[in-house]
Amino acid sequence: MSLSEARFHDLVDATQQTLEDIFDDCDLDIDLESSAGVLTVKFENGTQLIFSRQEPLRQLWLAAVSGGFHFDYDEESERWMCDKSEEQLGEMLERIVKQQADVELDFEGL
Protein backbone atom coordinates (compact mmCIF):
# COMPACT_ATOMS: atom_id res chain seq x y z
CA MET A 1 0.00 0.00 0.00
CA SER A 2 1.47 3.32 -1.01
CA LEU A 3 1.72 6.27 1.33
CA SER A 4 -0.80 9.07 1.07
CA GLU A 5 0.65 12.44 0.15
CA ALA A 6 -0.07 13.82 3.63
CA ARG A 7 1.50 10.83 5.41
CA PHE A 8 4.55 11.00 3.15
CA HIS A 9 5.10 14.69 3.94
CA ASP A 10 4.60 14.08 7.67
CA LEU A 11 7.18 11.27 7.61
CA VAL A 12 9.75 13.28 5.67
CA ASP A 13 9.22 16.34 7.88
CA ALA A 14 9.69 14.24 11.02
CA THR A 15 12.78 12.55 9.57
CA GLN A 16 14.36 15.84 8.56
CA GLN A 17 13.63 17.30 12.00
CA THR A 18 15.27 14.28 13.65
CA LEU A 19 18.30 14.71 11.38
CA GLU A 20 18.54 18.40 12.24
CA ASP A 21 18.36 17.57 15.96
CA ILE A 22 21.10 14.94 15.69
CA PHE A 23 23.41 17.25 13.77
CA ASP A 24 22.63 20.23 16.05
CA ASP A 25 23.50 18.16 19.13
CA CYS A 26 26.86 16.91 17.84
CA ASP A 27 30.17 18.67 18.39
CA LEU A 28 30.93 19.06 14.69
CA ASP A 29 31.19 22.37 12.87
CA ILE A 30 28.25 21.81 10.54
CA ASP A 31 26.07 24.15 8.52
CA LEU A 32 22.45 23.07 8.12
CA GLU A 33 20.16 24.54 5.51
CA SER A 34 16.53 23.59 5.07
CA SER A 35 14.57 25.01 2.17
CA ALA A 36 11.64 23.82 0.06
CA GLY A 37 11.77 20.28 1.46
CA VAL A 38 15.53 19.91 0.97
CA LEU A 39 17.88 19.54 3.93
CA THR A 40 21.56 20.19 3.23
CA VAL A 41 24.25 19.26 5.74
CA LYS A 42 27.63 20.89 5.04
CA PHE A 43 30.63 19.47 6.88
CA GLU A 44 33.73 21.46 7.79
CA ASN A 45 35.76 19.60 5.13
CA GLY A 46 33.43 20.85 2.38
CA THR A 47 31.52 17.62 1.79
CA GLN A 48 27.75 17.57 1.96
CA LEU A 49 24.73 15.38 2.53
CA ILE A 50 21.57 16.43 0.73
CA PHE A 51 18.19 15.00 1.71
CA SER A 52 15.28 15.65 -0.63
CA ARG A 53 11.72 14.46 -0.91
CA GLN A 54 10.60 12.95 -4.17
CA GLU A 55 6.87 13.34 -3.90
CA PRO A 56 5.78 11.53 -7.10
CA LEU A 57 7.72 8.42 -6.02
CA ARG A 58 7.01 8.85 -2.29
CA GLN A 59 10.76 8.49 -1.65
CA LEU A 60 13.37 10.23 0.43
CA TRP A 61 16.57 10.74 -1.55
CA LEU A 62 20.08 11.13 -0.14
CA ALA A 63 23.02 12.53 -2.09
CA ALA A 64 26.44 11.88 -0.56
CA VAL A 65 30.04 11.69 -1.75
CA SER A 66 29.61 7.92 -2.14
CA GLY A 67 26.55 8.29 -4.39
CA GLY A 68 22.83 8.83 -4.53
CA PHE A 69 20.41 6.65 -2.58
CA HIS A 70 16.62 6.32 -2.70
CA PHE A 71 14.59 5.30 0.35
CA ASP A 72 11.07 3.91 0.61
CA TYR A 73 9.22 4.01 3.91
CA ASP A 74 8.56 0.55 5.32
CA GLU A 75 5.41 0.66 7.45
CA GLU A 76 6.19 -2.65 9.15
CA SER A 77 9.58 -1.61 10.52
CA GLU A 78 8.68 2.09 10.59
CA ARG A 79 11.99 2.90 8.90
CA TRP A 80 13.22 4.35 5.64
CA MET A 81 14.84 1.53 3.63
CA CYS A 82 17.19 1.88 0.65
CA ASP A 83 15.38 0.61 -2.44
CA LYS A 84 18.55 -1.11 -3.74
CA SER A 85 20.42 -2.45 -0.70
CA GLU A 86 17.51 -2.60 1.78
CA GLU A 87 19.80 -0.91 4.32
CA GLN A 88 18.05 1.30 6.87
CA LEU A 89 18.60 5.03 6.53
CA GLY A 90 20.11 5.29 10.02
CA GLU A 91 22.61 2.50 9.40
CA MET A 92 23.67 4.01 6.10
CA LEU A 93 24.06 7.46 7.62
CA GLU A 94 26.31 6.14 10.38
CA ARG A 95 28.61 4.69 7.73
CA ILE A 96 28.47 7.71 5.40
CA VAL A 97 29.06 10.29 8.14
CA LYS A 98 32.05 8.26 9.35
CA GLN A 99 33.44 8.25 5.79
CA GLN A 100 32.77 11.91 5.06
CA ALA A 101 33.38 13.59 8.43
CA ASP A 102 35.41 10.93 10.28
CA VAL A 103 33.04 11.00 13.24
CA GLU A 104 30.63 8.48 14.69
CA LEU A 105 27.09 9.69 15.21
CA ASP A 106 24.10 7.67 16.38
CA PHE A 107 21.19 7.61 13.93
CA GLU A 108 19.42 4.79 15.76
CA GLY A 109 15.98 6.39 15.60
CA LEU A 110 15.89 6.57 11.81
C-alpha positions in Angstrom: 0.0 0.0 0.0 1.5 3.3 -1.0 1.7 6.3 1.3 -0.8 9.1 1.1 0.6 12.4 0.2 -0.1 13.8 3.6 1.5 10.8 5.4 4.5 11.0 3.1 5.1 14.7 3.9 4.6 14.1 7.7 7.2 11.3 7.6 9.8 13.3 5.7 9.2 16.3 7.9 9.7 14.2 11.0 12.8 12.5 9.6 14.4 15.8 8.6 13.6 17.3 12.0 15.3 14.3 13.7 18.3 14.7 11.4 18.5 18.4 12.2 18.4 17.6 16.0 21.1 14.9 15.7 23.4 17.2 13.8 22.6 20.2 16.1 23.5 18.2 19.1 26.9 16.9 17.8 30.2 18.7 18.4 30.9 19.1 14.7 31.2 22.4 12.9 28.2 21.8 10.5 26.1 24.1 8.5 22.4 23.1 8.1 20.2 24.5 5.5 16.5 23.6 5.1 14.6 25.0 2.2 11.6 23.8 0.1 11.8 20.3 1.5 15.5 19.9 1.0 17.9 19.5 3.9 21.6 20.2 3.2 24.3 19.3 5.7 27.6 20.9 5.0 30.6 19.5 6.9 33.7 21.5 7.8 35.8 19.6 5.1 33.4 20.9 2.4 31.5 17.6 1.8 27.8 17.6 2.0 24.7 15.4 2.5 21.6 16.4 0.7 18.2 15.0 1.7 15.3 15.7 -0.6 11.7 14.5 -0.9 10.6 12.9 -4.2 6.9 13.3 -3.9 5.8 11.5 -7.1 7.7 8.4 -6.0 7.0 8.8 -2.3 10.8 8.5 -1.7 13.4 10.2 0.4 16.6 10.7 -1.5 20.1 11.1 -0.1 23.0 12.5 -2.1 26.4 11.9 -0.6 30.0 11.7 -1.7 29.6 7.9 -2.1 26.6 8.3 -4.4 22.8 8.8 -4.5 20.4 6.6 -2.6 16.6 6.3 -2.7 14.6 5.3 0.3 11.1 3.9 0.6 9.2 4.0 3.9 8.6 0.6 5.3 5.4 0.7 7.4 6.2 -2.6 9.2 9.6 -1.6 10.5 8.7 2.1 10.6 12.0 2.9 8.9 13.2 4.4 5.6 14.8 1.5 3.6 17.2 1.9 0.7 15.4 0.6 -2.4 18.5 -1.1 -3.7 20.4 -2.5 -0.7 17.5 -2.6 1.8 19.8 -0.9 4.3 18.1 1.3 6.9 18.6 5.0 6.5 20.1 5.3 10.0 22.6 2.5 9.4 23.7 4.0 6.1 24.1 7.5 7.6 26.3 6.1 10.4 28.6 4.7 7.7 28.5 7.7 5.4 29.1 10.3 8.1 32.1 8.3 9.4 33.4 8.3 5.8 32.8 11.9 5.1 33.4 13.6 8.4 35.4 10.9 10.3 33.0 11.0 13.2 30.6 8.5 14.7 27.1 9.7 15.2 24.1 7.7 16.4 21.2 7.6 13.9 19.4 4.8 15.8 16.0 6.4 15.6 15.9 6.6 11.8 
